[in-house]
Amino acid sequence: MTAPDYISPIVGYRVWQWDAGLKSLNGIQWRPQQALTSVCRAQGRHELPEARCTCGIYASKSLSHLRRLGYTERRICGDVSLWGMVVEHEEGWRAQFAYPKTLVVPLSIVPLSMGRLETWLTSLSAYGCDMFIEGESETVPLWRRDSGVAANGIELLMRRGNVWYARRAEERRIKRGDRVAVIGRGIAVVERADNCLVQAVLGNRGMLTMERERIVWCERYTRWEVAGGASIGLMACRMYALATCGGGK
């Protein structure tokens, strides 16, 4: 969707929030391939927008103006085409019709996991706009109307995703000192762990030996838990201490 061919649109600047689609900051949905049409809720009919009213689709004359107002933080910004009846103001315009022309997405709001990223990119590209990713030090193309996905934008997202997955894997590596909720028994503290078995002290009652693959991370309670049906062995703490220390009197 673009402005009709017989129209010479005015190009302004806007910001959007993302909620399964582009939305104005007041919650109005911008639908893919559909021009947004101004609606006036004031009493009395008049052409939209009207100079003496506040109706119309707003756009700024500069992105710096939106930054000064604090609107751009963690939001999608970009160019917007305005046409139909347009009222000019000192800092911007109010228009009868509008549609996004270019979208610049801050890297901080892009999904990290590949599954969510694919869904997000499919939804955003449906608007048919040139899209860019704004990182900490560079802004790179992500999607072009005439050629689709841009390689350097995808490469940036892949690098970021790989770093995230590596960090997440390290955070999810169970290690000595971690706590494991053993359903029906209590909380055990990990003493030893490898890829096969985990040994953890359960209070003063003994040492549990658990299969590593049965211990899972619970996002709801942000803790390790032993999944149902786990194979758990119990030995006395004193016997474990003797075994690990090489014996004793």
Secondary structure as GFF3:
##gff-version 3
##sequence-region A 1 249
A	DSSP	beta_strand	10	18	.	.	.	ID=ss1
A	DSSP	beta_strand	22	23	.	.	.	ID=ss2
A	DSSP	beta_strand	29	30	.	.	.	ID=ss3
A	DSSP	beta_strand	36	37	.	.	.	ID=ss4
A	DSSP	beta_strand	57	60	.	.	.	ID=ss5
A	DSSP	alpha_helix	63	68	.	.	.	ID=ss6
A	DSSP	beta_strand	76	88	.	.	.	ID=ss7
A	DSSP	beta_strand	92	106	.	.	.	ID=ss8
A	DSSP	three_ten_helix	107	109	.	.	.	ID=ss9
A	DSSP	alpha_helix	114	125	.	.	.	ID=ss10
A	DSSP	beta_strand	130	134	.	.	.	ID=ss11
A	DSSP	beta_strand	139	144	.	.	.	ID=ss12
A	DSSP	beta_strand	148	149	.	.	.	ID=ss13
A	DSSP	alpha_helix	151	171	.	.	.	ID=ss14
A	DSSP	beta_strand	179	182	.	.	.	ID=ss15
A	DSSP	beta_strand	186	193	.	.	.	ID=ss16
A	DSSP	beta_strand	197	202	.	.	.	ID=ss17
A	DSSP	beta_strand	206	211	.	.	.	ID=ss18
A	DSSP	three_ten_helix	212	214	.	.	.	ID=ss19
A	DSSP	beta_strand	215	218	.	.	.	ID=ss20
A	DSSP	beta_strand	223	226	.	.	.	ID=ss21
A	DSSP	beta_strand	232	235	.	.	.	ID=ss22
A	DSSP	alpha_helix	237	245	.	.	.	ID=ss23
###
